[in-house]
Amino acid sequence: MTEQVSLAPALPGAAAPLGATPGPDGTNFAVASAADGMLLCLFDSAGTETQVPLLERDGDIWHGFLPGVRPGQAYGYRATGPYDAQRGLRCNPAKLLLDPYARAIDGEVRFGPELLGYTVDDVEAPSALDSAGHVPRSLVVDSSFDWSDHPRPAYSYADTIIYELHVKGFTAAHPAVPEQIRGTYAGLAHEAAVDHLVDLGVTAVELLPVHQSVPERFLVERGLTNYWGYNTIGYFAPHAGYSAAVRAGRPDKQVAEFQAMVDTLHGAGLEVILDVVFNHTAEGNHLGPTLCHRGLHNPAYYRLDPGDRRLYVDTTGTGNSLNADSPISLQLIMDSLRYWLTEMRVDGFRFDLAPTLAREDGSFDKMAAFFDLTAQDPVVSRAKLIAEPWDVGQADSYDLGRFPPLWSEWNGRYRDVMRDFWRSHDGLIGEFASRLSGSSDLYSAAGRRPTASVNLITVHDGFTMADLVSYDAKHNEANGEANTDGTNDNRSWNCGVEGPSTDQTVLDLRARQSRAMLTTLMLSFGVPTLLGGDELGRTQQGNNNAYCQDNAISWFDWSTQDEQLIVFVKKLIALRRAHPVFRRRRFLTGVRADELRWYTPGGAEMTQADWTDPGARSVALYLDGDDNPDRAADGTLLVDDDFLLLVNAWWEPLDFVVPATETGRTWSREIDTYDPNGAAPPDQIAAGDHVPVNPRSIVLLHGQ
């Protein structure tokens, strides 16, 4: 931690500690540690180390001012103090430590016994091996940036359409992006990349982790890496591996490159949401490397096993869990969130394994200090906050629907139900309707809105859409774990052939399944998340856990785009953005019968018997666009047209009878997902008319 500095001018009076940043005559350094003494270690271009004691102390905070330090200075810390594994204390001055608040990090981890805080032969004894030659350096950074004057996009949740992508994978093979910036922040900011996002119509990009991360040793030994980046070691530092400037030999310029990317995306009307990993770090379990937090203040940063403080409580499956009950950890998290919102100007966060942040005494608690802090913070509370509402191995690990107001959640129930419904499983018609209309059963009782549900069918973790309709089982052999990694609960259907096929009947069915699920996603109440590349027909060759595949398995293949599917997805997104009836800000569950009605294919209103019929796979939904509409932020009534959604998950065609809604209402077909382009014939349809709906497809009627 370092000195208090003012935040952006838009936030008068706010302040927060930041990493080592240069002043006019030098640099303030500070760090939290349980050590008896703290050495600041400076490195010159030849790697020579100069040690400077930090002599001032305020509780666990060691700090000092060093004249003459400028941007680009490499540094680290050495903590002199107790190494007592029985008490959870692991200070060891032989280990060079990263600054937890470092704004930029230079270099790679080189695995070996030098990284271990303990001796190989005795885990209770501190190692005397110096780790300096095996760990990255923290860098002093000038984070000032000349931002453009355009405002942030600031979409409401209801108007948000999220596009999840990996910074590297999105442009690593993009032919229109210059080779020297492919796979980087600059590459994502390139005109070719931005144009695709804007043309598609999404409103936000959600970036897989961009905090500095390191791969696990076992992956390096297999010749792989942690491509997704869920192994963080620097919560303030943009990952150097995604920087064209770092690639070109300027190791402290990734901050400016990231800022320029955000500035460009904002200028194109796109928000930036970061996937953040505040549940664990890259230091692993008690046998893992000592890189940063472990060697500074192990009990403050990690949850230790109360029965044996040599060990860690692990609710993440990675060997450790951040200690969300510690003021030091909580301050680190909050300072990081504020930094990325103010200095880097991102717009929100998706929190990986979020329940771990609310486990003060072991159980998930929606009154936890972390939730209090985010709700009270004048900066963080205004950002988009999205939880992955599950973690690992606890009786209450699945906490969907339990997060407090201000939070939205990845809706795993939505994903599972929609996958099963479209592969024609029994007994799902009622839950299909609940998920489509915003999952009121999960959120309304707590006073939350439909936008608490972040709807997803495919995301990075699992099959792509193309693979969801092409594989019954995972094919993760390339990961080197004998296909034992990744979930077996895919709820997928290969449409008759496992993997690639030349059978046109199979290919047509797969395409129809994809269009039906994408249409469901874009017309559901809530916040849709589209997996990047699904609009292209991107495949990972059946790999449902491509976390370690930094290669063509994970990268976007821009040479094999499904042009028809791209046009179809653009049409869906444009339809959603044009019609607020699909973006309702409150629940319409049938209580307001004039606004939301459900009908059988025969045109009769659904009864309890209809909802509980295990064989029911088809339903019609009437959406009234001008009866008691929502209001925009300025109070304007969001009056819209009427729509009738005809859904047929049967494997045979069905005739739907158009129900009587408003007197004299006529309809025309807006979308028919059976058609590769979603096109529908121009016609005039009235109440009582029969509308054929083909197998496994949706017809959307537009009121006239």
N, C-alpha and C positions, 0 to 999 in steps of 0.2 A: 504494500500500500504506500501511497505517497501523499504529497501535500494536497490540501483542499484547493481546488481551482474552480472558477466559474464555468457553468455550462453554456450552451448556446444562447444567444441573445433572446430567442423566443421563450426562454424559460427564466425570467428574471428572479434572482434570489436563490435559485437552486444551486447546489454544490455537491460534489462527490469526489472521492479520492480516485486518482487515475495513475497509470503506470509512469515510469520515469520519463519525464519530458523536459526538454532543455529550456531554461530561462535565459535571460540576456547574458549572464556571466557564468553559467554552469547548470547543474542538474540536481534536483532533489531526488533522493532515493529513500525508499522505506519498504519494510516488509514485516509481516506478522510471523512470529516464531516463538516457540517455547524454549529456544536456545539460551545458553548462558552468555553467549557472545555471537556477533554476526560480522562476517567478513564480506565486503563488497569486492568482487573480483573483476577487474577490467582486463580486456584482451586487445592487443594491437593487431595489425594486419598480418603479422607473422605468427600470431597465436600465443605470444608471450603474455603471461599472466602477472598482473600487479594487484596485490591485495591491500585493501584499505579498510580498517576497522570502522564500523558504524558505532559511534560512541554514545549517541543519545537514545534514550529508551523511555517509552510511555506504556507501561504494562507490557503486553506482548509485542508492541510495535517498536521496531528498531528503525532509526532514520538518521539522515544526515545530508549535508549539502556538499557537492564536490565541484569546485571551480573548474572551468575550462572544458567541461564535457559538452559535446556537440552531437547532433543527430548522426546516426550510424555507429555510435559507440557500442561495442559488444560487451556484455557483462553477465555476471551470475552471482550467486551467493553461496557461502559456505557457513553452515551453522555449527558452532562449537557448543556442545552441551551434552545433556544426558542421552546415552543410548541404553535404554532399559526396556527391552521388549515386553517384559512382564507387566510394565505399567503403560505400555503403548507408546513409549517415547523412542524416537528413532533418529535423533540428531547424529550426524556423522560428518565431520569437516573434510573427510576425504572425498565427499560427493559434491560435485558442482551442481547447484540447483537453479532451475529457471525461476524468474520472477513471476509469481502468479498473476501479476498485473501487467506483464510485458505486452506492449502494443504490437511488437513484431518479433519473430523468432527466426533465427538463421541456422541452418545446418540440420543434419539428420542424426537419429539415434543409431549407434553402432552397438549391437548387442554383444554382451560378453560378461564375465564375472565382475568386471569393473563397475557395472551399473548397480550391482547388488549392495544394499546397505549392510548386509551380514556376510560372514565368511561362508564359502561353499561347504566347508566341513562342519560348521557349527552356526546354526541360524540364530543362536542367542548372542553371538559375539560380533562386534562391529568389524566390518572389513576395512583394511588399510589401503586397499587398491584405489588409486586416484581415478575418478570417472571423467575428468575434464576432456580427455581425448575421445570420449564416446557419447557426449551429449551436445545438443544444440546450445546456442547462446541467445540470451535476451538482447534486444537492440533498443537503444534510445531512438525515439522517433519524433519528428516534427509532424504533428497530425493536422496542422492548419491546411485548409483546402478552400479554393475559390469556387464556392457553390454557385450554380446558376440561380436566377431569381424566380424560376417557376415554382409554384406551390406543390406540396405533396399531393398525390391523388386523393387520399382520404376517403375511400369508399366505405359505405356502411357495410356491416356484415351481410345484410340482405342483398346488396348489390354486388357482392364479391364472388368472383369465380377464380379459384386457385388452380395454378398449373405447377405441379411438383416436378423439379428437375435437379440434375446434378451439374454443377458448374462445369466440370471437365467434360462429362459425357455428352452434354448438349451440343458442343461445337468441336469436339476432338476430331471428328471426321467430316466436318462441314466444308464442302468444296468452295463455297463463296466467302469463307472467312480466311484471311491470310494465314499461312501455315505457322508463322512465328507467334501468333496469338491464339491459335486453336486450343481449346480446353482451359481457358483462363478467364479471369474477370473481364479483361479487355475483349476477349472473344465473345462473351455474353453481351457485351455492350456494342458489338459490331452491328452495323446496319442490317446485315442479312439475318442475324439472330433476332434482333428486336422486331424487324418487319414480320417475321413469322408469328411472333407472339401477338403483335398488334393485329395482324390480319386474322388471326384465329379468334380474337375477341376476348381473351381472358383479361382479368383485371389485376392479378397478382401472381408473382412467381414465388414459390416456396422452395428455397434452396436447401438441399441436403447439407449436413454440417459443414460450415466454413471456418469454424474455430480451428486453430492449429491442432493437428492430431498426429499420432504416430501409430504405425502398425504393430500388431502383436508379434512376438518373436516367432511363434509357430508358423505364422503366415510367411514371414521373411525366409524362414528355413525351407518353405515349399516353393519359393520363388514368386509368391503372391504378395498382396498388400491389403490394407483395410481401405478399400476404394470408397465405401460410403462415408467414412470419416467419423464413425461413432466411437471414437477412442481419444477423447479430447485431452490436451495437456495445456492449452493456453486459451483462456476464456475471453481475452481481449485482442488476440492476434489473428488476423486473417490468415488462413492456411497458405503458406508460402508456395506450395506446390501448384496452386491455381493462379499464380502471378506471372504474367509475361515479363514484367520488369525484373523479377527475381531470376527468371530463366535467362534474361539478358545480362545478368551480372550486377544488378542493383538490389541488394538484399534487404534494404529498408524501405523500398518503394511500393510494397504490396498494399499498404494502407491507402495511399493516394489512388492506386489503381482500383481498389474496391470502392472508394468514395466516388470516383469517376463513373464506375459502373452503375452505382445507385442513382447518381445524378442523371445519367442517360436514361435509365429505366423510368425514373420519375417524369422526365421530360416527355416520354412516350405514353404517359398515363398509366404506368404499371407500378403497383406497390411491391415491396420486397419484404418477404417473411423469411426468417431464419429458423431452421430446424436446430434446436440447441440441446446439448447433452449435459444437463446439470445434475444428473443422477449418479455418475461415476466418472473416474478419470482413467487415463492410460497406465496408471501405476499398478493395476491388477491387485491380486491378493497379497498376503503377507510374504510371499516368495517372489513377488514381482520387482521390477526395477525401481530405484529411487531417482526420480527425475525432478521433483518439485515439492508438492504438498506434503508427502510423507516425511521428507527430511526437515521440513520447517516446523510443522505443528500437527503431527499425525492425529492426535485425539480431536483436534478442532476441525480438521477437514474431513475425517472419515468416521463412520459409525463403527465402533469397536464392539466386539462380542463381550457383553458384561461378565460372562463366565470365564473368559480367557482373552485378555486385552492384547494378546499377541495376534489375534485373529480379527477378521472383519465380518460385520453383518453384510450379507450380500442379497439385495433384493433386485439386482440388475442382471445377474448371470455373468458378470464380468470379473468377479472377485472382490469388488469393493462397492460401497455406496457412500455418496457424500453425506455429511452429517448436517442435516437441515435443522437440527436442534442447537447448533453452535452459532453464536453471534458472528464469529469470524467467517464461517461458510456462508451464512445468510448475507452478510455484507458483501462478500465476494460476488455472489449471484446478483444481488440488486445493483451493485456498482457496474457489473458487466452489462446488465440489461439497459441501464441508463446510458452507458457509454455507446452502445450500438444504436440506441434510439436518437441520441443527441449528436455525437461526433460522427457517427457513420450513417445516420439518418435512415435506418431501416424502419419498417412500419409495424412489425409484430414478430411473434415467435410461435413456433410449434415446439412443445416441450416433450422430449423423448422420455418414456417411462415416467410420466409426471407424478404418479402416486408416491414415488420414493421421496419427492420433495415435501410430502405432507406426513411423513412418518417420524414424528418427534419421539414417540414412545413405542414405536414398532407398528402400530395400527394406523391405517389411513384416517385422517381427521380433516374434514373440510373447514375446521376452525383453526388449522395449524398456522403458526407464525408466518410461514411463507405466503399464505393466502392473505393474511392481514397486511403484510408489507406491500404486496402488489396492489391491493385495493386502496391503500392509503397513499401510495406514492403518486405525486402529481404528474410524473412523467410516464411511468410504467402503466398506470391504470388507464391511460388513454390509448395504449397500443392494442393491437389484436393479440389476444392470448388464447392459444389453442393447445389443449392437452391431449397427449396420447394417454387415455385413462386406464392404463394397466401397467403393471410391472411384473416381477417374476417370483414365483415360489412361495407366495404368502396366501393365507386363507382369504384375504380380502384384496387380492391382486387385481381383480377385475372391478374397477370402480366407475364404469360407465353410468352417467347420469347423476353422479354424486358430487361433482365439482360445484363451487359456489358461483353466484352471479358474477358477471364480467367475463367468465370463461366460456369458450366453446370447446367441443370435444370431438375427436375422431370417433365416429359412430360405427363401432365394429358390428353391432347388431344389424345396422343398415347393410353393410357389406355382405354379411352372411346370408341374410334373408333374400337380398336381391340376386345373389348368385344361385341360391337354391330354387328360388321361384322360377327363374328363367331356364333352369334345367328340369323344370316340371315336377318338382317334389310336391307331395301331398300336404294338405292342411296349412297352407301358408297365405291364403287369400286375405285373411284378417290382418296378419302382421305386415303383409305387403302394403296394405292400405295405410296402416299406422306409420310405416317408415316413409312412404311416399308423401304423406301429409305432415311430416316434421317430427315424428316420434314424440307425440304429446305424452305418452305413457311414461317416458323417461324424464321429461323436462317440465311439463306444465304444472305439476303439483308444487314444485319449488318456485313457481313464478317466473321461470325462464322461458325464452322465446324459441320459436322453431330454429332460429339461427344458432342456438346452442349446439345443434347437430351439424357437424361437418361431415357431409355425406361422401362416401368413397366406395368404389367397387374394386379398383386396383390402385396400388401405390407401390413405392420402391420395394417394400418388403412383401414379396410374393410374386405371383405371375403378372406379366403384362396382360392387357386385354387380349391381344392376339394369342398369347399362350393359354389364357384361361379357357378359350374355346378350341384349343388344339391339343391339350394334354390332359390325361386323367391323373397322371402322377408326375412328381418332380423328377428332374434329370440334372442333378447337381454334381455329377462325377468330376467336373473340372475343378471343383473346390478342394479336391484331395481328401475328402472325408468319407469315401465309399458310399456317397449318397445318403449318409445318415443325418446330415444337417438340413435345416429348413423344415417347415411344417409339413405334415402329411395331411392336414385338414385343409385342402385347397378348394373344395366345393366347385370343382371344375368339371368340364365335359369336353371330350375331344371330338365330339360330333361324328364318331364312328371310326376314326383312324387316329392312332397315336402319332403326333408330330406332323412333319411336312407331308403334304398329299398333293397329288395331281388330279384327284377325282373332283371334277367341277361341282358335282352335287354336294360333296363334303365342303368344299370351299365356299359355295353359296350359303350353306347352312351356317357356317362359322361367321360369315359376314353379317347374316341376319341377326344372329345372336349378339354380336358386337353392337350393331346399331340399336337393337332393342334395349340393351343395358345402358348404353350411352344416352339414349333418349330418356330412360327412366331417371338416370342421374341428373340430367339437366332440367327436367321438369318437376323434380321433387322440391318440396319446401325444405329450407336449410341452406347450407353453404356447400356447393359442389366442389370437389377436388378431382381434377383430371390428372392422371399420371402422364407426365411428359412422354411423348412418343406414341401414346395410344391412338392419337389421331393419324399417325403415319402408318399404323399397323406394325409397330416395332415388336420384335421378338427377342427373347433371351434364350432361345433354343430349349425352352422347358426348365431353365434354371430359376427356381423360386427363392433363391437366397444368394444373389449375385454380389454380395457385399465385398468379396475379395477379387472381383473380376474387373481389373482396370484395363480393358481391352474391348474388342469388337462385340463381345457378349453383352456388355453394358452400354457401350457408346451408341448414340443415334446413328443409324445408317440412312443418310439422306439420299442415297442413290436408289433406294427401293421404296420410295414413298407410295402409299396407297392414295392416289389423287382423288378418287371418288369418296373415300372415307374422310379426307381432309375437308372437302366441300360439304359433306354431310354434317361434320362436327361444327364447322363455321355456321351453318344454317341453324343448328340447335342453339348455339351460344347466342347468336343474334336474336333468335326468338325469345330466349330467356331475358336478355337485356332489354328487349323492346316491350315486354309485357309484365307489369308488376304483379299480375294475378299469380304468376309462378314464384314470386319472391315475397310472399306474405310475411309480415312482421309479427303476426300473432296466430295462434292456433285456431283452425276451423275444423272441428272434429265431428261435425254433424249436429251440434247443438244449435248453430245458426243454419237452419236447413236451407235457407235461400242462397247461402254462399257456397255450400259444399254438400253435394249429394252423391250417393253411391247407388248404382243400378246394376241389376243382373243383365246379362246379354239379351234377355227377353224384354228389357225396358221397364221392369218393375223395380221399385226401391228395394234395396237389400234388406233382408230380415235377419234375425239372429240365427235362424236355421241356415240361411245362405252363407253367413259368415263362418259358421262352424262346419260346413260341408267339407270333408277332407279332400273330395275330388274336385272342388271348385278351383279353376285356374284362370278365370276370365271375369272382368269387372269393367264397368264404365264409371267415370268420375266427371261430374258436372262442376265447373268452376264459374261462378258468377262474378264478373269483373267490376260491376258498378253498384252492387248492393253492400253498403257499409264498408267502403274501401279503406285501406290504410292511408296514412298521411305522410308526405315527404317531410324532410327536416324543416322546410320553410312553412309547413302547414298545408301545403297544396294536397288536395285529394288525389290519390293515385287511382283514378277511374280507368277501367280497362274494358276490353271486350270479354265476351263469354267464350269458354272453350269446353269441349267434351272430349274426354280422353277414353279411347276404347282399347282395352288391354286384353290380348289373347295369348296366354302361355301354353295353350294346347298345341299338340303336334298336328292338328287338323284345322282347317278353316272353320270359322264360325260366322253366322249372320247375327249382327247386333241390331236390335230394334231401337231406333232413336227415341228416347223418352221425351215426354212433354215437359218442357221447362217454362219459358216465358211464352205467352200467347203470341202466335205469329212468328216465332223465332225460326229462322232457317240457318242452315249450316253449309260450309264448304270444307273440303279436305285440305288441311294445311300440311300434314306430314303423313307419309305411309312408310314405315320402316322396312317393309318387305321389299320396296324398291331400292336398288343400290344407291340412288341419289336422294332417297327420301321423298321423291316427287309423288304428287297425288293428282288425279284427274280433276279438272274444273267441273263442278257440278253444284246443284242446289238441292239440299237435303232438308226434309221437314220431319216433324214429329211423326212417328209411326212408320217411317221409311226403314227399309232394311239396308244395312251397310255391311258388306262382306269384309271380314278382317282375316287375313291370311295367317297361317300357322306361325307361332312364336314371333308375333309382331304387334306393333302399336299403330293405331290410326288416330290422329289428332284432328278434330273438327273445330273449325273457327266460326263463331257465331256471327251472323249477318244482321 
